[in-house]
């Protein structure tokens, strides 16, 4: 039961996480400067690394996501955009892409 609740929380907040991190200038710099497919951990264990708007949600639900810059994805984005991938750490089927 605990597993199902955790999975639902990750799925519910994935879009918020992708939006907030994609719009955060420090995370944009970090992800763009990283290598393709280099994963960065977004975790409730270190809230200071997260945009402030996510602190409550991450700490309440124990969320952990992986963020990375990717070369391609199954979704269509305008050319010239940097594509970011957000994936629930423990639930690899929960994925969202964002273009910046």
HUCORZI-V689611 format. One line per field, one symbol per residue. ss: DSSP state (a for helix, b for strand, c for the rest). phi: phi as a letter, one per 40 degrees, with the letter a starting at -180 (. if undefined). Layout:
ss=???
phi=???
This chain:
ss=caaaaaaaaaaaaaaaaaaaaaacaaaaaaaaaccbcccbbbbcccaaaccaaaaaaaaaaccbbbbbbbccccccccccccbbbbbbccbbbbbbbbbc
phi=.cccccccccccbdcccdcccccccccdcccccccdgccbcbaccaccccddccdcccccbgcabbbacbcaacccbccgcccbbbbcdcbcccbabbbb
